[in-house]
Amino acid sequence: MKITSAEFWAVLRENGGVFQATADAISKEFGITYTRQAVRERALAKPEELKDIEDRNIDLAETGLHSLMQTKNESIKLKACELFLKTKGKKRGYVERQELEFEGDMNMLVEFVDPDAEFE
């Protein structure tokens, strides 16, 4: 028995684009052996479809985070707001950085290294 393209993408979407979960669901629902690798290969053949599923997962996560930012539990609310600002608030200056303070003279040599270069 073969699984149609429409059936494959429906199951992949239901499983949030997770290859192993999709393979397990196909095996169970259609009674055929389907591997994680087979799901991966078939999904990667249509990158725009796979990206749509990934974008929906991001939307779902953002919705959950937005909900947590409105909770009455102050601890959860604080953590959710911190995460939101670290990821979405960068344009407004909410960036985690390390600030170093030095006293006295500081001479520094900065050398940029080619990451593909071979070293001895």
Rosetta blueprint (number, residue, H / E / L):
1 M L
2 K L
3 I L
4 T L
5 S H
6 A H
7 E H
8 F H
9 W H
10 A H
11 V H
12 L H
13 R H
14 E H
15 N L
16 G L
17 G L
18 V L
19 F H
20 Q H
21 A H
22 T H
23 A H
24 D H
25 A H
26 I H
27 S H
28 K H
29 E H
30 F H
31 G L
32 I L
33 T L
34 Y L
35 T L
36 R H
37 Q H
38 A H
39 V H
40 R H
41 E H
42 R H
43 A H
44 L H
45 A L
46 K L
47 P H
48 E H
49 E H
50 L H
51 K H
52 D H
53 I H
54 E H
55 D H
56 R H
57 N H
58 I H
59 D H
60 L H
61 A H
62 E H
63 T H
64 G H
65 L H
66 H H
67 S H
68 L H
69 M H
70 Q L
71 T L
72 K L
73 N L
74 E H
75 S H
76 I H
77 K H
78 L H
79 K H
80 A H
81 C H
82 E H
83 L H
84 F H
85 L H
86 K H
87 T H
88 K H
89 G L
90 K H
91 K H
92 R H
93 G L
94 Y L
95 V L
96 E L
97 R L
98 Q L
99 E L
100 L L
101 E L
102 F L
103 E L
104 G L
105 D L
106 M L
107 N L
108 M L
109 L L
110 V L
111 E L
112 F L
113 V L
114 D L
115 P L
116 D L
117 A L
118 E L
119 F L
120 E L
